Amino acid sequence: MSVMEGWSVDSSLHPLFRPIQMNGTVRNTYYIEQIPSISLMAHVACYWESGVIPHLGEQDQKPVSVPARVLPDGCTDMLISYDSVRSAHSYAYCGNYSHPFAVPEASDVNPSADYTFGVRFFPGGAYVFHGLPLEEFTDMRIPLEECWPARLNELQERMAGTKTFEERVQVMNAYLSPLSVQTNTYENDLMKNALYRIFINGGRMSVSELAMREVVSERQLHRKFAEWVGISPKRFSEVVRFHRVLGNIHQGHEADGAALALNHGFFDQAHLIRQFRKFYGDTPLTAAKEHHLILSDLYNKSAGQSVMLKT
């Protein structure tokens, strides 16, 4: 019997994997997220936007300035950036990032109306729209028209008329909802099942066991992950386990590194720290200091969520 039998939609996977992006608290800037329409929740993790807050008084400025960290999370993004000087949008697509990097704070933030609107696709979600192997885009940012030609002119025309984040969300919901490519039912079920097993085991299941349970060869599993997710099942499992550790740190369980290592299947604390550095760029201790300042709004489990979060 299929692991996912009885599950009505792919979006049932979402509560099992809630990656955290460490979005900075750079002065005079904002970051906001919103969930997509119900019809898109199987494929889109969230919409997000970052930009500059114009005319921000000194008394209203953020007291702490911390650059953002872009963390590997198995997701890919459509990016729409607005240049207020040119009054024009540019469109790009970003594949999986295999390594973390920090976004440095600009020395002089220009109080303009510039912003970047993004569509963050859940792992495997973008493939059902453009139908191209995700491995072609790993660690790359390319012009959107090179991989997403379907009705792009219509999207550009409608996006040009928007003035607010909410309007851009509505435009993107309307644009994406009728779009999808025909995917093989067997492949779709295989990826749902494989992702489900990785999520419920916190990324601790070996590729050989995963392949055995799905009754496929490891080679076939690697090929499907390359197409649908963009990275190998081993690498993706490591990313999932990293985000489980980061989630525990966010919830306040960062004090005991040995317990974190044991709970998440690492050999020892040194093994945990090495793996954590690979995806965060620093130690769990640094993450513990930063987590309450620069978390993704949508997946922030703390009581005091951002007032900008739309539900």
Contacts in CASP RR format, 6 or more apart in sequence:
PFRMAT RR
TARGET T0000
AUTHOR 0000-0000-0000
METHOD contacts of the structure
MODEL  1
MSVMEGWSVDSSLHPLFRPIQMNGTVRNTYYIEQIPSISLMAHVACYWES
GVIPHLGEQDQKPVSVPARVLPDGCTDMLISYDSVRSAHSYAYCGNYSHP
FAVPEASDVNPSADYTFGVRFFPGGAYVFHGLPLEEFTDMRIPLEECWPA
RLNELQERMAGTKTFEERVQVMNAYLSPLSVQTNTYENDLMKNALYRIFI
NGGRMSVSELAMREVVSERQLHRKFAEWVGISPKRFSEVVRFHRVLGNIH
QGHEADGAALALNHGFFDQAHLIRQFRKFYGDTPLTAAKEHHLILSDLYN
KSAGQSVMLKT
2 189 0 8 1.000
2 193 0 8 1.000
3 193 0 8 1.000
3 196 0 8 1.000
3 197 0 8 1.000
4 12 0 8 1.000
4 189 0 8 1.000
4 192 0 8 1.000
4 193 0 8 1.000
4 196 0 8 1.000
7 192 0 8 1.000
9 41 0 8 1.000
9 42 0 8 1.000
10 42 0 8 1.000
10 43 0 8 1.000
10 192 0 8 1.000
11 41 0 8 1.000
11 42 0 8 1.000
13 122 0 8 1.000
13 192 0 8 1.000
13 195 0 8 1.000
13 196 0 8 1.000
13 199 0 8 1.000
14 41 0 8 1.000
14 45 0 8 1.000
14 122 0 8 1.000
16 196 0 8 1.000
16 199 0 8 1.000
16 200 0 8 1.000
17 123 0 8 1.000
17 195 0 8 1.000
17 199 0 8 1.000
17 240 0 8 1.000
17 243 0 8 1.000
18 243 0 8 1.000
18 299 0 8 1.000
19 45 0 8 1.000
19 71 0 8 1.000
19 73 0 8 1.000
19 74 0 8 1.000
19 75 0 8 1.000
19 239 0 8 1.000
19 243 0 8 1.000
19 296 0 8 1.000
19 299 0 8 1.000
20 71 0 8 1.000
20 73 0 8 1.000
20 243 0 8 1.000
20 246 0 8 1.000
20 247 0 8 1.000
20 250 0 8 1.000
20 291 0 8 1.000
20 295 0 8 1.000
20 296 0 8 1.000
20 299 0 8 1.000
21 68 0 8 1.000
21 69 0 8 1.000
21 70 0 8 1.000
21 71 0 8 1.000
21 73 0 8 1.000
21 295 0 8 1.000
21 296 0 8 1.000
22 68 0 8 1.000
22 69 0 8 1.000
22 71 0 8 1.000
22 287 0 8 1.000
22 290 0 8 1.000
22 291 0 8 1.000
22 294 0 8 1.000
22 295 0 8 1.000
22 296 0 8 1.000
23 31 0 8 1.000
23 50 0 8 1.000
23 68 0 8 1.000
23 294 0 8 1.000
23 295 0 8 1.000
23 296 0 8 1.000
23 297 0 8 1.000
24 31 0 8 1.000
24 66 0 8 1.000
24 67 0 8 1.000
24 68 0 8 1.000
24 69 0 8 1.000
24 103 0 8 1.000
24 293 0 8 1.000
24 294 0 8 1.000
25 62 0 8 1.000
25 64 0 8 1.000
25 65 0 8 1.000
25 66 0 8 1.000
25 293 0 8 1.000
25 294 0 8 1.000
26 62 0 8 1.000
26 65 0 8 1.000
26 66 0 8 1.000
26 67 0 8 1.000
26 68 0 8 1.000
26 105 0 8 1.000
26 106 0 8 1.000
26 109 0 8 1.000
27 56 0 8 1.000
27 61 0 8 1.000
27 62 0 8 1.000
27 65 0 8 1.000
27 105 0 8 1.000
27 109 0 8 1.000
28 52 0 8 1.000
28 53 0 8 1.000
28 56 0 8 1.000
28 61 0 8 1.000
28 62 0 8 1.000
28 109 0 8 1.000
28 111 0 8 1.000
29 50 0 8 1.000
29 51 0 8 1.000
29 52 0 8 1.000
29 53 0 8 1.000
29 109 0 8 1.000
30 49 0 8 1.000
30 50 0 8 1.000
30 51 0 8 1.000
30 52 0 8 1.000
30 53 0 8 1.000
30 308 0 8 1.000
31 48 0 8 1.000
31 49 0 8 1.000
31 50 0 8 1.000
31 51 0 8 1.000
31 68 0 8 1.000
31 297 0 8 1.000
31 308 0 8 1.000
32 48 0 8 1.000
32 49 0 8 1.000
32 50 0 8 1.000
32 165 0 8 1.000
32 297 0 8 1.000
32 306 0 8 1.000
32 308 0 8 1.000
32 309 0 8 1.000
32 310 0 8 1.000
33 46 0 8 1.000
33 47 0 8 1.000
33 48 0 8 1.000
33 49 0 8 1.000
33 296 0 8 1.000
33 297 0 8 1.000
33 298 0 8 1.000
33 309 0 8 1.000
33 310 0 8 1.000
34 46 0 8 1.000
34 47 0 8 1.000
34 48 0 8 1.000
34 165 0 8 1.000
34 166 0 8 1.000
34 169 0 8 1.000
34 298 0 8 1.000
34 309 0 8 1.000
34 310 0 8 1.000
34 311 0 8 1.000
35 41 0 8 1.000
35 46 0 8 1.000
35 47 0 8 1.000
35 298 0 8 1.000
35 311 0 8 1.000
36 44 0 8 1.000
36 46 0 8 1.000
36 47 0 8 1.000
36 169 0 8 1.000
36 172 0 8 1.000
36 173 0 8 1.000
36 176 0 8 1.000
37 173 0 8 1.000
37 177 0 8 1.000
39 177 0 8 1.000
40 173 0 8 1.000
40 176 0 8 1.000
40 177 0 8 1.000
42 122 0 8 1.000
42 125 0 8 1.000
43 121 0 8 1.000
43 122 0 8 1.000
43 124 0 8 1.000
43 125 0 8 1.000
43 126 0 8 1.000
43 128 0 8 1.000
43 129 0 8 1.000
43 176 0 8 1.000
44 119 0 8 1.000
44 120 0 8 1.000
44 121 0 8 1.000
44 122 0 8 1.000
44 125 0 8 1.000
44 176 0 8 1.000
45 75 0 8 1.000
45 120 0 8 1.000
45 121 0 8 1.000
45 122 0 8 1.000
46 120 0 8 1.000
46 298 0 8 1.000
47 117 0 8 1.000
47 118 0 8 1.000
47 119 0 8 1.000
47 120 0 8 1.000
47 168 0 8 1.000
47 169 0 8 1.000
47 172 0 8 1.000
48 117 0 8 1.000
48 118 0 8 1.000
48 120 0 8 1.000
48 298 0 8 1.000
49 115 0 8 1.000
49 116 0 8 1.000
49 117 0 8 1.000
49 118 0 8 1.000
49 165 0 8 1.000
49 168 0 8 1.000
50 115 0 8 1.000
50 116 0 8 1.000
51 114 0 8 1.000
51 115 0 8 1.000
51 116 0 8 1.000
52 109 0 8 1.000
52 110 0 8 1.000
52 111 0 8 1.000
52 112 0 8 1.000
52 113 0 8 1.000
52 114 0 8 1.000
52 115 0 8 1.000
53 111 0 8 1.000
54 111 0 8 1.000
54 112 0 8 1.000
54 113 0 8 1.000
55 111 0 8 1.000
56 111 0 8 1.000
64 293 0 8 1.000
65 105 0 8 1.000
66 290 0 8 1.000
66 293 0 8 1.000
66 294 0 8 1.000
67 102 0 8 1.000
67 103 0 8 1.000
67 104 0 8 1.000
67 105 0 8 1.000
68 102 0 8 1.000
68 103 0 8 1.000
68 294 0 8 1.000
69 100 0 8 1.000
69 101 0 8 1.000
69 102 0 8 1.000
69 103 0 8 1.000
69 280 0 8 1.000
69 281 0 8 1.000
69 290 0 8 1.000
69 294 0 8 1.000
70 97 0 8 1.000
70 100 0 8 1.000
70 101 0 8 1.000
70 102 0 8 1.000
70 103 0 8 1.000
71 97 0 8 1.000
71 100 0 8 1.000
71 242 0 8 1.000
71 243 0 8 1.000
71 246 0 8 1.000
71 279 0 8 1.000
71 280 0 8 1.000
72 96 0 8 1.000
72 97 0 8 1.000
72 98 0 8 1.000
72 99 0 8 1.000
72 100 0 8 1.000
72 239 0 8 1.000
72 242 0 8 1.000
72 279 0 8 1.000
73 239 0 8 1.000
73 243 0 8 1.000
74 96 0 8 1.000
74 123 0 8 1.000
74 229 0 8 1.000
74 230 0 8 1.000
74 231 0 8 1.000
74 236 0 8 1.000
74 239 0 8 1.000
75 96 0 8 1.000
75 120 0 8 1.000
75 121 0 8 1.000
75 122 0 8 1.000
75 123 0 8 1.000
76 93 0 8 1.000
76 94 0 8 1.000
76 95 0 8 1.000
76 96 0 8 1.000
76 120 0 8 1.000
76 121 0 8 1.000
76 126 0 8 1.000
76 134 0 8 1.000
76 137 0 8 1.000
77 93 0 8 1.000
77 94 0 8 1.000
77 95 0 8 1.000
77 118 0 8 1.000
77 119 0 8 1.000
77 120 0 8 1.000
77 121 0 8 1.000
78 91 0 8 1.000
78 92 0 8 1.000
78 93 0 8 1.000
78 94 0 8 1.000
78 118 0 8 1.000
78 119 0 8 1.000
78 121 0 8 1.000
78 126 0 8 1.000
78 144 0 8 1.000
78 148 0 8 1.000
79 91 0 8 1.000
79 92 0 8 1.000
79 93 0 8 1.000
79 94 0 8 1.000
79 116 0 8 1.000
79 117 0 8 1.000
79 118 0 8 1.000
79 141 0 8 1.000
80 89 0 8 1.000
80 90 0 8 1.000
80 91 0 8 1.000
80 116 0 8 1.000
80 117 0 8 1.000
80 118 0 8 1.000
80 159 0 8 1.000
80 168 0 8 1.000
81 89 0 8 1.000
81 90 0 8 1.000
81 92 0 8 1.000
81 114 0 8 1.000
81 115 0 8 1.000
81 116 0 8 1.000
81 117 0 8 1.000
82 88 0 8 1.000
82 89 0 8 1.000
82 113 0 8 1.000
82 114 0 8 1.000
82 115 0 8 1.000
82 116 0 8 1.000
82 117 0 8 1.000
83 89 0 8 1.000
83 90 0 8 1.000
83 114 0 8 1.000
84 112 0 8 1.000
84 113 0 8 1.000
84 114 0 8 1.000
85 112 0 8 1.000
89 156 0 8 1.000
89 159 0 8 1.000
89 160 0 8 1.000
91 143 0 8 1.000
91 144 0 8 1.000
91 145 0 8 1.000
91 152 0 8 1.000
91 156 0 8 1.000
92 141 0 8 1.000
92 142 0 8 1.000
92 143 0 8 1.000
92 144 0 8 1.000
93 137 0 8 1.000
93 141 0 8 1.000
93 142 0 8 1.000
93 143 0 8 1.000
93 144 0 8 1.000
93 146 0 8 1.000
93 147 0 8 1.000
93 148 0 8 1.000
94 137 0 8 1.000
94 140 0 8 1.000
94 141 0 8 1.000
95 134 0 8 1.000
95 137 0 8 1.000
95 138 0 8 1.000
95 139 0 8 1.000
95 140 0 8 1.000
95 141 0 8 1.000
95 230 0 8 1.000
96 134 0 8 1.000
96 137 0 8 1.000
96 138 0 8 1.000
96 139 0 8 1.000
96 229 0 8 1.000
96 230 0 8 1.000
96 231 0 8 1.000
97 139 0 8 1.000
98 138 0 8 1.000
98 139 0 8 1.000
98 231 0 8 1.000
98 235 0 8 1.000
99 139 0 8 1.000
99 278 0 8 1.000
99 279 0 8 1.000
100 279 0 8 1.000
100 280 0 8 1.000
100 281 0 8 1.000
102 281 0 8 1.000
117 159 0 8 1.000
117 165 0 8 1.000
117 168 0 8 1.000
117 172 0 8 1.000
119 172 0 8 1.000
119 176 0 8 1.000
121 129 0 8 1.000
123 195 0 8 1.000
123 228 0 8 1.000
123 229 0 8 1.000
123 236 0 8 1.000
124 134 0 8 1.000
124 191 0 8 1.000
124 195 0 8 1.000
124 228 0 8 1.000
124 229 0 8 1.000
125 228 0 8 1.000
126 134 0 8 1.000
127 134 0 8 1.000
127 183 0 8 1.000
127 227 0 8 1.000
127 228 0 8 1.000
128 180 0 8 1.000
128 181 0 8 1.000
128 183 0 8 1.000
129 148 0 8 1.000
129 150 0 8 1.000
129 176 0 8 1.000
129 179 0 8 1.000
129 180 0 8 1.000
129 181 0 8 1.000
130 147 0 8 1.000
130 148 0 8 1.000
130 150 0 8 1.000
130 181 0 8 1.000
131 181 0 8 1.000
131 183 0 8 1.000
132 147 0 8 1.000
133 226 0 8 1.000
133 227 0 8 1.000
133 230 0 8 1.000
134 226 0 8 1.000
134 227 0 8 1.000
134 228 0 8 1.000
134 229 0 8 1.000
134 230 0 8 1.000
135 226 0 8 1.000
135 227 0 8 1.000
135 230 0 8 1.000
135 231 0 8 1.000
136 147 0 8 1.000
137 147 0 8 1.000
137 230 0 8 1.000
138 230 0 8 1.000
138 231 0 8 1.000
144 152 0 8 1.000
145 152 0 8 1.000
150 179 0 8 1.000
151 175 0 8 1.000
151 179 0 8 1.000
154 175 0 8 1.000
155 171 0 8 1.000
155 172 0 8 1.000
155 175 0 8 1.000
158 171 0 8 1.000
158 174 0 8 1.000
158 175 0 8 1.000
159 168 0 8 1.000
159 171 0 8 1.000
161 167 0 8 1.000
162 168 0 8 1.000
162 171 0 8 1.000
165 310 0 8 1.000
166 310 0 8 1.000
169 310 0 8 1.000
187 224 0 8 1.000
187 228 0 8 1.000
190 214 0 8 1.000
190 216 0 8 1.000
190 224 0 8 1.000
191 224 0 8 1.000
191 225 0 8 1.000
191 228 0 8 1.000
191 229 0 8 1.000
193 214 0 8 1.000
194 210 0 8 1.000
194 214 0 8 1.000
194 221 0 8 1.000
194 224 0 8 1.000
194 225 0 8 1.000
194 233 0 8 1.000
197 205 0 8 1.000
197 210 0 8 1.000
197 213 0 8 1.000
197 214 0 8 1.000
198 205 0 8 1.000
198 210 0 8 1.000
198 233 0 8 1.000
198 236 0 8 1.000
198 237 0 8 1.000
198 240 0 8 1.000
199 240 0 8 1.000
202 237 0 8 1.000
202 240 0 8 1.000
202 241 0 8 1.000
202 244 0 8 1.000
202 264 0 8 1.000
203 237 0 8 1.000
203 238 0 8 1.000
203 240 0 8 1.000
203 241 0 8 1.000
203 244 0 8 1.000
204 237 0 8 1.000
204 241 0 8 1.000
204 264 0 8 1.000
204 265 0 8 1.000
205 237 0 8 1.000
207 218 0 8 1.000
207 221 0 8 1.000
207 222 0 8 1.000
207 232 0 8 1.000
207 233 0 8 1.000
207 234 0 8 1.000
207 237 0 8 1.000
208 218 0 8 1.000
210 221 0 8 1.000
210 233 0 8 1.000
211 217 0 8 1.000
211 218 0 8 1.000
211 220 0 8 1.000
211 221 0 8 1.000
214 221 0 8 1.000
221 233 0 8 1.000
222 232 0 8 1.000
222 233 0 8 1.000
225 231 0 8 1.000
225 232 0 8 1.000
225 233 0 8 1.000
225 236 0 8 1.000
226 232 0 8 1.000
229 236 0 8 1.000
231 239 0 8 1.000
238 275 0 8 1.000
238 278 0 8 1.000
238 279 0 8 1.000
239 279 0 8 1.000
241 264 0 8 1.000
241 265 0 8 1.000
241 275 0 8 1.000
242 275 0 8 1.000
242 276 0 8 1.000
242 278 0 8 1.000
242 279 0 8 1.000
242 280 0 8 1.000
244 264 0 8 1.000
245 260 0 8 1.000
245 264 0 8 1.000
245 272 0 8 1.000
245 276 0 8 1.000
245 284 0 8 1.000
246 280 0 8 1.000
246 287 0 8 1.000
246 291 0 8 1.000
248 254 0 8 1.000
248 260 0 8 1.000
248 263 0 8 1.000
248 264 0 8 1.000
249 260 0 8 1.000
249 284 0 8 1.000
249 287 0 8 1.000
249 288 0 8 1.000
249 291 0 8 1.000
250 291 0 8 1.000
250 292 0 8 1.000
250 295 0 8 1.000
250 300 0 8 1.000
250 301 0 8 1.000
250 302 0 8 1.000
251 301 0 8 1.000
252 288 0 8 1.000
253 259 0 8 1.000
253 260 0 8 1.000
254 260 0 8 1.000
254 284 0 8 1.000
254 285 0 8 1.000
254 287 0 8 1.000
254 288 0 8 1.000
257 269 0 8 1.000
257 272 0 8 1.000
257 284 0 8 1.000
258 268 0 8 1.000
258 269 0 8 1.000
260 266 0 8 1.000
260 269 0 8 1.000
260 272 0 8 1.000
260 284 0 8 1.000
261 267 0 8 1.000
261 268 0 8 1.000
261 269 0 8 1.000
261 271 0 8 1.000
261 272 0 8 1.000
264 272 0 8 1.000
266 272 0 8 1.000
266 275 0 8 1.000
272 284 0 8 1.000
273 283 0 8 1.000
273 284 0 8 1.000
276 283 0 8 1.000
276 284 0 8 1.000
276 287 0 8 1.000
277 283 0 8 1.000
280 286 0 8 1.000
280 287 0 8 1.000
292 302 0 8 1.000
295 302 0 8 1.000
297 305 0 8 1.000
297 306 0 8 1.000
297 308 0 8 1.000
297 309 0 8 1.000
298 309 0 8 1.000
300 306 0 8 1.000
300 309 0 8 1.000
END
